[in-house]
Amino acid sequence: MNLTPEQIAAAQKANLETLSGLTNQALQSIEKLVELNMHIAKQSLSDSMSSAKKALEIKDIQQLLANQAETVQPMAEKILAYSRHLYKLAHETQANFTKSAEKELHDGQKKMNALVEDWTKNAPAGSDAAVLAMKQAIASATKVYETSQKSVTHAINIAQTNLNSTAETALKSVSAFDKSTKKK
């Protein structure tokens, strides 16, 4: 079961292509994150200037409370929107990496199975138990990977549900606060 120089070179080339693809995916995610943060920074600066101008026009406590009420809900909504964007970006990045990992795993499994089949053709008589053990080890590794992927997917779904629930609760709380300050 010796690898030829051509097989080694092909494996190295495939690994380099995989690394390049993963690096590009990571850089694209970082670029999206930087764009999101720049947008938020610009918007925050604009909102701060607007709030400062309004604050300078306040003459009594009623106007102060009204100004705070007007500021709190949009700020909470923006924070929740930012959180959703971050989650979406993280989810997309994770999905891309998972897709690449699954492809590599599938390719690796095919290569491993081909090696095992090749090895079994040339295996000495009486090595059936070793061949069976190797095939079972490959099948077990595949099963562990599939199970972990299902767990990760389940955890992501739970996180999404919790994020949505938290966002709804926060918006309801801010709305209630906003209504209570406007009544005063």
MIKOLBA-605827 format. One record per residue: residue in one letter; x, y, z of N, C-alpha, C in turn. Coordinates in steps of 0.05 Angstrom, whole numbers, padded with zeros to 5 digits, always signed. Each point is the difference from the previous one (the first is absolute). Example, Ala and Ser with C-alpha at 12.3 -4.5 7.8 and 13.67 -1.06 7.14 Angstrom:
MIKOLBA-605827
A+00264-00114+00156-00018+00024+00000+00018+00024+00000;S-00007+00021-00014+00016+00024+00001-00015+00022+00014;
end
This chain:
MIKOLBA-605827
M+00017-00023+00000-00017+00023+00000+00018+00025+00000;N+00017+00002-00020+00017+00024-00003-00013+00020-00019;L+00003+00025+00008-00010+00022-00017+00021+00008-00020;T-00008+00005-00024+00018+00009-00021+00004+00030+00003;P+00022+00010-00012+00005+00029+00001-00024+00016-00012;E-00012-00012-00021-00023+00014-00013-00023+00002+00020;Q-00005-00021+00015-00022+00000+00019+00005+00020+00022;I+00025+00001+00010+00007+00020+00020-00003+00028-00010;A+00010+00005-00024-00003+00027-00012-00029+00008-00004;A-00016-00020-00009-00029+00006-00004-00013+00006+00027;A+00007-00014+00021-00012+00004+00027+00009+00028+00010;Q+00025+00007-00004+00009+00026+00009-00014+00023-00016;K-00003-00004-00025-00014+00020-00017-00029+00003+00010;A-00013-00022+00005-00028+00001+00010-00002+00014+00027;N+00019-00006+00017+00001+00013+00027+00004+00030-00003;L+00018+00008-00018+00005+00028-00005-00025+00014-00011;E-00014-00013-00018-00025+00012-00011-00021+00003+00022;T-00002-00020+00017-00019+00001+00022+00007+00023+00019;L+00026+00002+00007+00009+00022+00017-00006+00027-00012;S+00005+00003-00026-00005+00025-00014-00030+00007+00001;G-00017-00020-00005-00029+00004+00000-00009+00009+00028;L+00010-00014+00021-00009+00007+00027+00010+00028+00008;T+00024+00007-00009+00011+00027+00006-00017+00021-00014;N-00007-00005-00025-00018+00019-00014-00027+00003+00014;Q-00011-00022+00009-00025+00002+00014+00003+00016+00026;A+00021-00004+00014+00005+00015+00025+00003+00030-00006;L+00015+00006-00021+00005+00028-00007-00026+00014-00008;Q-00017-00015-00015-00026+00011-00008-00017+00006+00025;S+00000-00018+00019-00015+00005+00025+00010+00024+00015;I+00027+00002+00002+00012+00023+00014-00007+00026-00015;E+00000-00001-00026-00007+00024-00016-00029+00008+00006;K-00018-00019+00001-00028+00006+00006-00003+00011+00028;L+00015-00010+00019-00001+00009+00027+00010+00029+00002;V+00022+00006-00014+00011+00027+00000-00020+00020-00012;E-00013-00009-00022-00020+00017-00013-00023+00006+00019;L-00009-00021+00013-00022+00003+00020+00008+00019+00022;N+00023-00003+00011+00009+00017+00022+00004+00029-00010;M+00010+00004-00024+00003+00027-00010-00027+00013-00004;H-00019-00015-00009-00028+00011-00004-00011+00008+00028;I+00003-00017+00019-00010+00005+00027+00014+00024+00012;A+00027+00002-00004+00015+00023+00011-00010+00026-00012;K-00004+00001-00026-00010+00024-00014-00028+00007+00010;Q-00017-00020+00002-00027+00005+00009-00001+00009+00029;S+00017-00011+00017+00002+00007+00028+00009+00029+00003;L+00020+00008-00016+00010+00027+00001-00022+00020-00008;S-00015-00007-00021-00022+00018-00009-00021+00001+00022;D-00008-00022+00011-00020-00001+00021+00009+00016+00025;S+00025-00003+00007+00011+00015+00023-00001+00030-00004;M+00007+00009-00024-00001+00028-00006-00029+00010+00001;S-00018-00015-00011-00028+00008+00000-00011+00001+00029;S+00008-00020+00016-00009+00000+00028+00012+00023+00016;A+00025+00007-00006+00013+00022+00014-00014+00026-00007;K-00007+00004-00025-00014+00024-00008-00027+00002+00014;K-00014-00022+00001-00026+00000+00014+00003+00005+00029;A+00021-00011+00012+00005+00004+00029+00005+00029+00006;L+00013+00014-00018+00006+00028+00005-00026+00018-00001;E-00020-00011-00012-00026+00015-00002-00019-00006+00023;I+00007-00018+00018-00017-00008+00022-00001+00023+00021;K-00025+00005+00008-00004+00022+00019-00012-00008+00027;D-00013-00024+00000-00011-00009+00026+00002-00031+00001;I-00009-00010+00023+00002-00029+00005-00018-00016-00018;Q-00023+00011-00007-00018-00014-00018+00013-00005-00028;Q+00013+00021-00009+00014-00003-00026+00023-00021+00002;L+00013+00000+00023+00022-00018+00004-00010-00029-00001;L-00023-00005+00015-00011-00027+00000-00010-00008-00028;A-00012+00018-00014-00010-00005-00027+00024-00006-00019;N+00021+00015+00003+00024-00004-00016+00012-00028+00005;Q+00001-00007+00025+00011-00026+00007-00017-00023-00011;A-00026+00004+00002-00018-00021-00011+00003-00002-00030;E+00003+00022-00013+00004-00001-00029+00026-00013-00008;T+00020+00002+00017+00026-00011-00006+00003-00029+00006;V-00013-00009+00022+00004-00028+00010-00009-00021-00020;Q-00024+00002-00010-00011-00021-00017+00016-00003-00026;P+00005+00022-00015+00016-00004-00024+00028-00012+00005;M+00012+00008+00023+00026-00010+00007-00002-00031+00005;A-00020-00008+00015-00004-00028+00005-00004-00016-00025;E-00016+00011-00018-00006-00013-00026+00026-00003-00016;K+00017+00021+00000+00025-00001-00014+00019-00021+00011;I+00001-00001+00026+00017-00020+00013-00009-00029-00007;L-00027-00004+00000-00010-00026-00007+00005-00006-00030;A-00003+00020-00017+00006-00004-00029+00030-00007-00003;Y+00017+00014+00014+00029-00006-00001+00005-00029+00009;S-00013-00008+00021+00004-00028+00010-00010-00020-00020;R-00022+00006-00013-00010-00018-00021+00020-00002-00023;H+00011+00023-00008+00019+00000-00022+00025-00016+00007;L+00009+00003+00025+00024-00015+00009-00006-00030+00000;Y-00024-00007+00010-00007-00028+00000-00002-00011-00028;K-00012+00015-00018-00003-00009-00028+00028-00004-00012;L+00017+00019+00004+00027-00002-00010+00015-00025+00011;A-00002-00004+00026+00012-00023+00012-00012-00026-00010;H-00026+00000-00004-00013-00024-00010+00009-00006-00029;E+00001+00021-00017+00009-00004-00027+00029-00011-00001;T+00017+00012+00017+00028-00008+00000+00002-00029+00010;Q-00015-00007+00021+00001-00027+00010-00011-00020-00021;A-00021+00008-00014-00011-00017-00021+00020-00005-00023;N+00014+00021-00007+00021-00003-00021+00022-00018+00008;F+00009+00004+00025+00022-00018+00010-00010-00029+00003;T-00025-00003+00009-00011-00027+00002-00002-00013-00027;K-00009+00015-00020-00002-00011-00027+00027-00009-00010;S+00021+00017+00005+00027-00008-00009+00010-00024+00016;A-00006-00001+00026+00009-00023+00016-00014-00025-00009;E-00026+00002-00007-00015-00024-00009+00011-00010-00026;K+00007+00019-00018+00012-00008-00026+00026-00014+00005;E+00017+00011+00017+00026-00012+00006-00003-00028+00013;L-00019-00001+00018-00005-00026+00013-00010-00021-00020;H-00018+00008-00017-00010-00018-00021+00022-00010-00018;D+00017+00019-00009+00023-00007-00017+00019-00018+00015;G+00005+00007+00025+00018-00017+00016-00011-00028+00004;Q-00026-00002+00004-00012-00026+00004+00003-00017-00026;K-00005+00013-00023+00003-00014-00025+00028-00010-00004;K+00020+00017+00007+00028-00008-00003+00007-00023+00020;M-00010+00003+00024+00006-00020+00020-00013-00027-00008;N-00025+00001-00009-00013-00024-00009+00015-00013-00023;A+00009+00017-00019+00016-00011-00023+00026-00012+00010;L+00013+00012+00019+00025-00011+00011-00006-00027+00014;V-00021-00001+00015-00007-00025+00014-00007-00021-00020;E-00015+00006-00020-00006-00019-00021+00025-00010-00014;D+00018+00019-00006+00025-00007-00013+00016-00018+00018;W+00001+00007+00026+00015-00015+00019-00011-00028+00003;T-00027-00003+00000-00012-00026+00004+00005-00018-00024;K+00003+00011-00023+00006-00016-00024+00028-00014+00003;N+00018+00015+00013+00027-00010+00002+00006-00012+00028;A-00020+00000+00017+00004-00010+00028+00004-00030+00000;P+00017-00008+00018+00004-00029+00002-00024-00015+00011;A-00001-00024-00005-00023-00017+00009-00001+00001+00030;G-00025+00001+00011-00004+00000+00029+00000+00029+00012;S+00001+00020-00017+00000+00027+00011-00028+00012-00002;D-00020-00016-00003-00028+00009-00001-00008+00016+00024;A+00009-00008+00023-00008+00014+00025+00012+00028+00001;A+00024+00003-00010+00013+00027+00000-00014+00018-00020;V-00008-00011-00023-00014+00015-00021-00027+00009+00011;L-00014-00018+00013-00026+00006+00012+00003+00022+00021;A+00020-00003+00017+00004+00020+00021+00006+00028-00012;M+00015+00001-00022+00006+00025-00012-00025+00013-00012;K-00016-00017-00013-00025+00010-00012-00019+00010+00022;Q-00001-00014+00022-00018+00008+00022+00010+00026+00012;A+00026+00004+00002+00012+00025+00011-00008+00023-00018;I+00002-00004-00026-00008+00021-00019-00030+00007+00003;A-00016-00021+00002-00029+00004+00002-00006+00014+00027;S+00014-00007+00021-00004+00013+00026+00007+00029-00001;A+00023+00006-00012+00009+00028-00002-00021+00017-00016;T-00011-00012-00021-00020+00014-00016-00025+00005+00017;K-00008-00020+00015-00024+00003+00018+00004+00021+00021;V+00024+00001+00012+00006+00021+00020-00002+00027-00012;Y+00012+00003-00024-00001+00026-00014-00029+00008-00006;E-00016-00018-00010-00028+00006-00006-00016+00008+00025;T+00005-00014+00021-00013+00006+00026+00008+00027+00010;S+00025+00007-00002+00009+00026+00010-00011+00022-00018;Q-00003-00004-00026-00012+00019-00017-00029+00005+00007;K-00014-00021+00006-00028+00003+00008-00002+00015+00026;S+00018-00004+00018+00000+00014+00026+00006+00030-00005;V+00019+00006-00017+00006+00028-00006-00024+00014-00013;T-00012-00014-00018-00024+00012-00014-00022+00005+00021;H-00004-00019+00017-00020+00003+00021+00006+00024+00018;A+00025+00002+00008+00009+00023+00017-00004+00026-00014;I+00005+00001-00025-00003+00025-00016-00030+00007-00001;N-00017-00020-00004-00029+00006+00000-00010+00010+00027;I+00010-00012+00021-00007+00010+00027+00009+00028+00004;A+00025+00006-00008+00010+00027+00003-00016+00020-00016;Q-00009-00007-00024-00017+00018-00016-00027+00005+00014;T-00011-00021+00010-00026+00002+00015+00003+00018+00024;N+00022-00004+00015+00005+00017+00024+00005+00029-00008;L+00015+00004-00021+00005+00028-00009-00026+00014-00008;N-00017-00014-00014-00025+00012-00008-00018+00005+00024;S-00001-00018+00019-00015+00003+00024+00010+00024+00017;T+00026+00001+00003+00012+00022+00015-00005+00027-00014;A+00002+00000-00026-00006+00025-00015-00028+00009+00004;E-00019-00018-00001-00028+00007+00004-00005+00010+00028;T+00011-00013+00020-00003+00008+00028+00012+00028+00004;A+00024+00004-00011+00013+00026+00003-00016+00022-00013;L-00011-00005-00023-00016+00021-00014-00026+00005+00016;K-00012-00020+00011-00024+00004+00016+00007+00016+00025;S+00022-00006+00012+00008+00015+00024+00006+00030-00006;V+00013+00004-00022+00006+00028-00009-00025+00014-00007;S-00019-00013-00013-00026+00012-00007-00015+00007+00025;A+00000-00018+00020-00014+00006+00025+00013+00023+00014;F+00026+00001+00001+00015+00023+00012-00007+00026-00015;D+00000-00002-00026-00006+00024-00017-00029+00010+00006;K-00019-00018+00002-00028+00008+00006-00002+00011+00028;S+00014-00011+00019-00002+00010+00028+00012+00027+00002;T+00022+00006-00014+00012+00027+00002-00016+00021-00015;K-00014-00008-00021-00017+00019-00014-00025+00007+00016;K-00010-00018+00017-00023+00006+00017+00006+00020+00021;K+00025+00002+00009+00007+00018+00022+00001+00028-00008;
end
